[in-house]
Amino acid sequence: MTFSFPRLTKHSNFFFLIFTVLLVSGCSSTKHVESAESVESDPKDPLESINRPFWTFTWDYADKYVIKPSSEAYVNNVPDPLREGLYNMAMNLNEPSSAINNLLQGKFKDAGKSAGRFLLNSTIGLLGFYDPASDFEWSGTQEEFGEVLGSYGVGDGPYLVIPALGPSSVREEVGDFVDRYYWPLAIIDFWPNVARNLVIGLETRSQLADQEKILEEAVDPYEFVKNAYFQNMTYKVYDGNPPIEVDEEQEAEIDAYLDELDDEID
């Protein structure tokens, strides 16, 4: 049975981390460990001395001893139809906020799809357990308020690693804070919301189990995930069509090398 996952919210669980790595693995190469001087000069990561220990705890302990075993137990003991239905219900609650976030970006068609998905799946789909909206080719792509901020030119801000949750940034944390106050998430009690996030996290972890090798083979997993995170944030803000960024320093080196070759040929 194959699940079709919509875009996840930040606090679905730690496995958003691996999701970002997977999304950009085709265009990201493994990063070599930088010198201490170059790491300290990274303007996107002024809190690296704090983030690295949090990353070690998240990947080497929280995932290894708690999250991964829990995900495997969930997948092995819960029937697939029930898993899919619970996941659909959890993600269906994000549709109203997605509709508003699309409207704030002028994406009226996508806003209509999100609203239509919520209405149809919440009624005919039995509170979202089923996904009849997919029969109308209404995609499950969801927008977060952090993406709204990004679309208006707000930068990511400093990189953050949230213990047991994974990579984030100041802009994304602000966006998540706003998203939690959209209806119906704002009226869901604490424990039902914990259960909702748990279902999303366990399912996401199970789907990404085969991708662990990408991270394990990285020379510096921390740097790899950080770069993957920022690339994915750019990818999301621009809806999969980010502008081409030119590395002026690298371009200058290439031009100098080509000029040197021309001189040798002459």
N, C-alpha and C positions, 0 to 999 in steps of 0.2 A: 504494500500500500504506500503510495507516495503523497506526502503532504505538500500543499502549495502555501508557502508562508508569505504573508504580507510583510511590509516593512515594520520592524519592531520599534517599540519605544525604548528609550534609554535604559530605564530601570526594569526592563523585562528580567534581566539577570546578568551575571558576569559574562555570559556567552555572547553578548553583543560584541565583546572584544574579539572573539574568534570570527564572528560574522564580518567585521570590518576587514580582518586579514584576508578572509576568503574573497571578498568582493574585489580587492585590488591585487590579489596574488598574481594575476595574469600580467600586471603592468608594474609590479614592485619587485625589485631584486633584493636579496638579503643584504642588510647593511653591516659593514664592518664596524668594529668597536672604535669609536672616535677617541682621540686623546682627551685628557681631562680638560685641557684648555679650550678645545673646540666645543665640548659638551657644555661647559659653563657659559659659553657665549651664545647658546641657543636661545633666542628671544622667546620662542614658543614654550620653553620648558624651564622657567626660572625656579621651579620647585622640585627639580630633579632629585636633590638629596633626600627629599621626603617621598617622592613618587616611586623611586626604585625599591625601597623596602616594602612599600605597599604592593608593588607589582610582584615581588618575590612571595609575599604572603598569599596573594590572590592566586597565582599560577601554581606555585610549588606546594601549597598547603590546602587552601580552601577548595580548589578544584580537585586536586589529587585525592584528598581524603574525604570530602563531603559531597561536592556538587556532581562530579563524574559518577561516583558509585550510586548516588541517589537517582540520577538520570537513567542509568542502566537498569536499576531496580524498577523504576516506573515503566520503562519501555517493555521490560520482560514480563510484567505482571498485570498491566492494564490493557484490555482489548483495544485494538486499533480503532474501531468505530467510536468507542467512548473517548479515546484520546483526541481524535480529530474533532469530535463535537465540543469537548471542553475547551480545546484551543480556539475553535471558531467563536465560542461564547466570550472568551477572554478578549480576543482581538476586536470583536464587534463593538465593545464598549469604547473603543478609541475612535470610532467613525464620526461622532458628532464634533469632537475636537479637530479631527482632520478636515471636516467640512469647513469649519470656521477658519482654520489656518490656510486652507486653499483660497477662501474668499479674501483674506487679508493680502494675498499675493496676486489677486486678480485672476486666479485660475477657476473660472466659473464652471467650466465643464467638469473638472475634477471635483469641485465642491458638490455639484449636483450628484455625481456618482457616489460620493461618500454618504451624502444624505439619503440617497436612494437605497444604498446597501443597508444602512442602519434600519430604515423603515421596513424594508422587505424581509431582511433576515430576522429582525426582532418580532415580526408577526408570523408570516408564513414559515419562517425558519425556526420557530419555537425559541425565542430569546437568543437567537444566534447559534443554536446548536447545529443547525444546517445552514448551508450557504447557497440558497436559490439565486441570489444576485449574480453569482458567477455564470449562471445560464444565460444572462443578458450581456455577458462580457463586460460587466462592471468590475474593474480590477480592484484588488485590495490594497493598492498603494496608499500609504498613509503619510500625512504631513505633520511635522511637529513644530511647535512655536519657535524652537531654536533655528529651524530652517527659514521661518518668516524673518527673524532678525537678520540672518545671513543674507537673505535676498534684498534687504534694505541697506546692506553694506556694513553691518556690525561684524567685527572680527571675532575669531574664535576665542581670543583671550588666552591666558595661561593654560597649559596642559595640566590635567589632573588625573590621578589614578585613585578611584574610589575603592577602598578595600572590599574584596569579594564581589565587586560589581564590574570593575574594569576601567577602561579609558573614558575620559570625559574632558570637558573644558568649561570655563566660566560661562560662555554663551550657552552651552547646552544645559548646564545646571539651571540657569535662569529660565530657559525655555521649558525645562521639565517642571519647574515650580509653577509656571503659568498653566501648563497642560493639565496639571492635577486639579485645577480649579474650574475646568470645563465640566458641564453636565454631560453624562451622569457620574463621571468619576468622583466629582466633589461630594456626592451624597452616599458613596459606597463606604460602608464601615471598614475599620482597620483590618479585621481578620479576613473578610471576603476579598479585600484587595490584596492581602498577602497571598491567599490561595490563587487568585488570578495571576499574579506575577510569577508564582511558583510554577504553574502550569506552562506559561509561556517560556520560562527559563529551562525547564526540564525538556520540553519539546525541542527547543533550539539547540540545546546541548546534544541531544541524541542525533539530530540531523548533521551536526558538524563534527561528529566523532572521527570521521575519515579524514578530516582536514588537519588533525593535530600535528601531523608530520611536518607541515609547512612551518609551524612555529618552532618545533623541536629542532629543526635543521638550521634555524637562523643562528648566525654567529653571536648576535646580541639581540635576543628576543624583545627586550625592552625598547630598543631603538626601532626595531622592525614594526612593532605594534604601534608605536607613537606615529611613525611616518604613515603607516597604513590608516590610522585613525583620521589624521588630517586630510589625507587624500579622499577618504570616504565621505567626510563631512563636506568637502568641496563638491564631490560627485552628487551628493544629496541636494545641496543648495541649488545646483544648476541642473537638477533633474536628469542626470546622466550625460550632460553635455558641457563639461567644465571648459573654460577658456584655456588655450594652450599657453603655458607659462614658459617664457624663454629665460634660460640661465645665461645672463649676460657675461659672466666670468667664463663660463664654459665655452660660449660662442667666441669670445675673444681668443681663448686658447686655440680653438679649432682654426680660426682665421689666421693666427700667427703661424700655426703649423703648415697650413696650406701655402702661405706666403713663402715659408722656408723651402717647401718643396718646389715651388715655382722658381725660386732663385737657383736651386740646385740644378733644375732642368735647363734653365737658361745658361 
